[in-house]
Amino acid sequence: MNTKMLVEENNQKRKLLNKENLAYYENMLVYIRLSYSKSDIATEEVLAEMLDHLLEAQEDGKTANDVFGDNPKAYAQEIAGALPNRIPRSFLSYFLMGTLFFMGASTIFNSLFNIILYYGFNKGDAEVNVFLGSFTVKTVLFLPIAFLLVYVIIQYLRWSAFKGINKILEFFIFWLYGLLSVALFLLVIYLLPPFGAAVNLPHWEVLIIGILLGLSGWFVLKKTQ
Amino acid sequence: MIIISRSTVYGYELSMKLQDYGLTVSEGSIYPVLLRMQKDDLIKGNMQPSPNGPNRKYYHLTDKGVEALDLFKTHWEGIKHPVDRLLQDEGDRT
């Protein structure tokens, strides 16, 4: 059984829970899965055990409260604390994957935007000037910002897992957060003066580079699983 | 661990057996313990298809687990009799 199969099985089996047990279980699931420093397979295995247990208990007329106690957060923390850590190698490959995906996605969007602008609206140039100096600094600055932004989201989701926050409010929070993230990146772009040797690249070449970056990220992901 | 040493069990089965012996621990509390014992290499779990369908994680003791259980039994015997006698003394006095 690999992680992917366990996740799929969990999705199917979860449908058998009643509404009350499902809500209780899913909060724990979110919290435990977001303990990202823990081994994936061990995480999914214990989640499967807990789900199976809950399903059997449900048939015997027991509730999630009876099985896991009335403090789901404390219980989820205990489980997460007892899980074995991810091996450092897989941690590194997730980091590499994140970096490649982030760079790939930003490159693809950037070049697509320029292509549409140039060929669709006759604005801008057919090529982009890349200043090697400022490009390097930007990449070095963007990566920790991107990881920080993702880290904050994970921490928020863990924090909110047992709070039952209003969905509309939550949407608004994420919308604002997305806006702020974009603003942060734009700020860096506009504040950083171009310097270093300039290289001219046609947009489609940039697009290909972006796709290659994304593909290597995907390759790392496949190899990790 | 004694229950696991007798035959391989899965989580729900284990919690039911513990209850049969009068150990009224909350059912969910076995999972953190099972995880910790796996970390310490005392037990091992294998995902296997169960007789009636779903895949279940069945636990068995490792060699290290068997040793630890023997050690526990020795310690327990060492404590049990003195404590029983102490309690008996207490009972005689009142």
Interface residues (C-beta under 8 A of the other chain):
Chain A: M1 E9 K13 A42 E45 V46 A48 E49 M50 D52 H53 E56 A57 D66 V67 F68 G69 Y75 E78 I79 G81 A82 L83 P84
Chain B: Y10 G11 Y12 S15 S26 E27 G28 S29 Y31 P32 V33 L35 R36 Q38 K39 G45 M47 P54 N55 R56 K57
